[in-house]
């Protein structure tokens, strides 16, 4: 789709009557309604102002780009308006606005429309075009200017693509000849990401401005965009590795761990539009700070330049689901936990506080498996896989009743957590297959794929697979696991809690830690009222609290074994341990893994064994010792004491083993 297809003479105001921002928005909105672009003016104006209140769309240079994307909009369109005198629009540069581009996109705008909007936005960084638009007298002249600008840009893109192809061929040829770097390899490279809240205009303008500024300076700039149509021009691990630095020009969260240990500038998206030279100079002049990804982020997203293997890919996709699921687990689980405290100590199950908190927690908890499945699928098959994954995950959580979700109509158990994981992976790879199947369709039907083919076929296929295959199989497996766990004797239970708690300390947030937590929380999700599931949750929480507590104990009572910096970090680990944040021990494990990790595993295993032996149960998926009042929910109030004892004994064992094992440190001159 060309830019001219989203412009129309009827959607142009060659001289605005408005004298201020409020009237200008109202005048443009009136025309949007009159031309049938918008069906609800009040809702549309509200969405425009919601965006303005987040950050002004007056980007400077006499241009404003108010925009919205919602159900009140019928058609993707750009309304063009001019003000000869200029209007105070609260622009970033404080100057009046003369050119307005009111961008509208329906909630279901297809990629072809969004690409046209992106091209129009990107063209507005050309000052020559802006001056010609200010001088334009008729709507037809405006459309002609954009058509010429787009043709020029297409030619430049074609030449750039050909140059890139020739460069790759040259590099391959030179690599085959002899060792050494080509001039192209030595050319400075800066990579970056641009993103704005709505992802319609600013995202692509910032990309265009940074690339253009880089060309002026003889610097190669590669920009990944995170706009309305998803991630485009995705950066490769090799490009990130080779880059001198990273520019993040974004108003929303982007994937950051891959930039670990790179010089990085992080600014609002408008700075990418208005200050591209300044951002590039910060990188080239080594003014940018070095970015360090947190340990938790590193466990989710590897910055390796090697192509991930099968397990690494599975783990990455699973972690994407789990990271999105955890807020539902923690938020819902903690509210449920608080409701149980209210029930036990403040009036029973009929009190309004218990009913409210328990219902709120259960509602959030109900989304746990669907969200897990949805974001596993999204990690594999991108945005089109999200809906099939969500539906598949939802089908895994319910038993036949109001909805028929299983060919075995007599089933009494849902497919549960394991069925949800299967649904996520199946939905993701189904979408990958559909994309390959439709890859060679004519370009004219490109917009039908995300709006018609993918959602209909994706839903149909995942529903059939869940109904006829996954739910019948996994409902039986889930029933068997639940029955086995609930029927475990003390000996087997102690063995299981020992293993789960020990796993929490193997990598302190990595695959083993997450596997143990997912197993326990999965059992808890399948049956939140199960005594065994509560015991497993207590075991993984004790196992996860031991490492930070152990390092806190060691740095407090064995000061000669730890550096001044470690002793300072140990103070905060008292709070982190109390809150079940295992990652507080990672710096200690990284500095001395041969002693710290085995010591923590031993202490966590001891604590987990005591949990199983004493049947300490905590019916909450998170919270550490903050949810200790719930320990009385399994077997009586005395289990609160046992919950603390299991944590204390495990932590003391780990702290003593670690500290006796470590050697004395040399005197610190900073003390």
C-alpha positions, 0 to 999 in steps of 0.5 A: 500500500502506498502513502497516497492510499491513506491520504485523501483530499476530503481529509485535509484542512488547508487552513485551520481556524483553531487558535489553541491546542484544544480547538485544533484537536476538536476541529480535526476530530469533527472532520474525521466524523464528517468523513466517516473515519470516526464513529464516536467522536467523544471516545476518539477525542478522549483517546487522543488526549490520553495519548497527549497526556502521556507525552506530547505528540508535538515533536518539534520542528513545527510538526504535531502527530496526534494519533489513536488506534481503537474501536471508534475508528473505522479506517486507517487514514492520515488527516493533514492540516495546516496553520499559517500562524502556528498553534501553541501545542506544548511541543518539545521544542516549545515552538508553535506547530504549523503542520498537523498529521492526525493518524487514525488506525482501527483496532484491527488495522492490517500490516499493509496499512501500518506499513504505509503509516510507518513510511509516511511518518519516516518521510517527515524527518526530511526538512526539504519535504516539510518546507514544501508541505508548509508552502503547499496550496491544495490537497492534491499538491500535498498528496503529490509531494508525498508520492514523490518522497515515497518514490525517492525513498523506495529507490534509496531502499532498493539501492541500499538492499543491493549494496547490502547484498553486494557487501555480503557477497564481497565478505564471503569472497574475502573470507574464502581468500585470506584472513583479515578484515575488510574495510566494511568490517572496520566501519563503525556499527551502532545498533538500536531499538525504537518504540513508542506507546502506540507504535504508529508514527514516532517509532519509524520516524526515530528509526529513519532519523538515526539511520540518516544521521549515521549515513552523514557521519559514515557510521552504519546504523541498524535499528530494530522497530517495535511498532504496531505490527510487531518487531521488524528488522530484528537485530541479530546476535552477531550485529549486537556483538560487533556494535560499538554501542546501543541506542534505545529510543523508546517509550516502552519496555524492550528486550534488554538482556541481549545488550549486556555489557554494551555501551548503551544510551536509553532515551525517549523516542522523541530524542531519536527523532530530534537528537539523533546526532547527540545519541550517536555522538554519546556512543562514538565518544564513549560517553555512554554507560555500560549496561549490565543486565540483571541476573534474573534477566540473564537467566531468561534471555541469553546474549550468546551469539551462537544459535541456541540448541533444542533445549535452549530454544525450549527453555527460552520459550517456556521462560517467556510464558513463565515470566508473563505468568508470574504476575498472575501467580504472585498477585492472585496467589498472595491475595488468596493467601491473605484471604486465608489469613482473614478466614483463619484469624478474622472471622471465617469464610463468610466475612466480606473481606475474605469473599472479596480477597479470595474472589480477586485472587481466584480470578487472577489465578484462573488466568495463570495457565492460559497466559502461560500457554499464550506467551509460550506460543507468542515466543515461537510464532510471534503475535499471531500465535497469541490467541490460539495459545490463550484458547488452548491454555484455557481449554486445558484449565476447565473440565467438561461442563458449560464448555465441552473441551474434551472428547472424553465427556466423562472426564473429571480432571482438567489437562492442567498445567502440563496440558497448558504447556503443551498447548502453548508449544503446539499453538506456536509451532502451528503458527510457524507452519501456517506462515510457511504454508501461506508464504507464497501467497500473492502480495495483494492478499498479504493483509488477509493473513493476520486478519483472517487466515491465521486467527481462524485456522489457528483457532480451529486447529488448536481447538481440534488438537486440544479436544481430541488429543491433548486434553484426553491424554493430559487429563489422565496424566494430571489425575494420576499425578494429583492422585499420586501426590495426595497419596504419598507417604512421609518417606517419599514426601521427604525425598521429593521435598529434599530434591525440590528444595535442593534444586532451588540452589543449584543455579539460583534463578536458572533452569533447575531453580525454575523447574523446581518452582514450576513443578510445585506451582503447577501442582498448586495450580491444579489443586490449590486446596491440596495439602501435598501441593501446599507442602511442595510450595513450602519446600521450594520457598524454604529452598529458595530462601536459604541461599540469601539467608546463608550469605547474610549469616556468613557475612555477619558472623564470619567477617574475616571470610568475606570482603567489605563489598560482600559484607555490605551486600550481605546486609540486604540479603536478610530482607531478600531472604525473608521475601523469597528472592533467591537471586540475592546470593548470585554475586556470592555464587559467581565469585566463589561457585565451588564453595557457595553453590554446594553449601547452599544446596546442602542447606536447602536440601536440609530445609526441604527435608524438614518441611516434608518430615514435619508436613509444613504446608504453605498454600501460597505460591510466593511470599517467603516468610511474609506468608508464614501465618498460612503455615497453620492452615495445614495441621494447626497453628504450630506449623508456623514455628516449623516453617521458621525452623526449617528455614533457619536450620537450613540457612544456618547449615548452609552458612556454616558450611560455606563460611568454614569452607571459605578461606580468610580474605586479605585485609581490605585497605578500604576498611 
